[in-house]
Amino acid sequence: MAKSNDFIECFIQMLKSLEDKDNIFEKIQEFVCHMYGFNRLKKVDEARVALFEKTYKFLDTETFKLPKKGIDGSSLPPCESELYQQFLRACYIAQIWSNAHLKVPTSEDPEDYGWEEVDNKYDSRQL
């Protein structure tokens, strides 16, 4: 990350209002692809497929060579929808921490950041 000013700027933008959240999220996806060693890919779903194909070889056009113990999904990057939820929550928390010195650290609504109120508590919501 330290080698790319674009990635650094992207993480700085997460501390601020998400007016341009689509472009920021695109950069976050690219960053995750880089973390998994796919420097030419820009979408996490493409990286998931590439890593799956790299790990589990094709035997023929319809069959994969799977390990005896099954597939370890934890080794794959998150899918785009899950990463988006994590991105929204990280932005919200980053904004609160960056303004922790203020009496009201954020005026943002948690529901705009992937949360929903259930029984007077906030819970993650599936977008």
C-alpha positions, 0 to 999 in steps of 0.5 A: 500500500505504501508504494501507491499514492492512489491507495493511500489517498483512497484510505484517507478519503474513507475518513471523510464523507463518502460523496464519491464512494463508488470510485473509492470502493473501486480502488478498495477492490483493486487494493484487495486484488493486489493483496491477493497477488492479482495486480492486473485485476480490479474486481474482487469477484474476478480475483476470487475466480482466478484464485479458485481456478489456480488452486483447484485445477480443471480435470476437464471442461466440467470437473475440478480436481478438489482436495479430499477435505473440501474447499477452504473458502477462507483462503478466497478474498471476500465477494464484492457484496461482502467487501462493500458491507465491510467497506461501508462499516470501516468508513463509518468507524474511521469517521468516528475515530478521526473525529473522536476529539469532538463532542459529536464525532459524526452526524452521519446516519449509521443506516447509510453505512450498512447498518439497520436498527433492530430492537434499539440496536444496530445490526449489519444489513444485507444490501 
